[in-house]
Amino acid sequence: VYSVLPTPTKTGYTFTGWNTEADGTGNPYKHGDQFTITSNTTLYAQWCEAYWKLVTDASELENDTRIVIAAKDYNVALSTTQNEANRGQAEITKKYNTTTFDENNVQILSLVDVTNNRFALYTGSGYLYAASKSANQLKTQDKLDDNAKWSIAISQGAALILAQGDKTHNQIKYNHQQSGQLFSCYESSNTTMSAVAIYKEVCVQDQ
């Protein structure tokens, strides 16, 4: 029984999983799937050419969708740098309703455990969560509780991302102020921080 499959990389393409047939018509396997080998088996890597598209309606989001969280009105996104109490920023390039970026610097999140418009934001090693009732904190943890579950609503490109636990500083926003320039969780009543937007990965064959 194999519990962990490797995730290969290929410049210009996105890895979508393994398959028992090269053309993708066989049995699919994704990272973390468990299966039993009863005979010699060859698995073929499956790829797609992809781009990152602005999400304009939450109905576009589903389980296993890969996203990035960006500042709506600035050319930056949530970075891979986890500070003590928040996330740093990384530069992106926006063009019309798409974006490009260095995947080594921008945090790509997978939407997992999706039920009833509740999304877990998985970094690959943990879950983003709202961490405080009294301070602006956005951290990463191993466990999946209500503070790491988020509702998402989108209006005119702005994404309202709210943690569902007991923390009152529960809305992801971008601090554009000179002293900040970071992503964190703020009280919903806070109007001084900037709205965020969501871009999702779209495979060319899925258009």
Order of alpha helices (4+ residues) and beta strands (2+ residues): beta-beta-beta-beta-beta-beta-beta-beta-beta-beta-beta-beta-beta-beta-beta-beta-beta
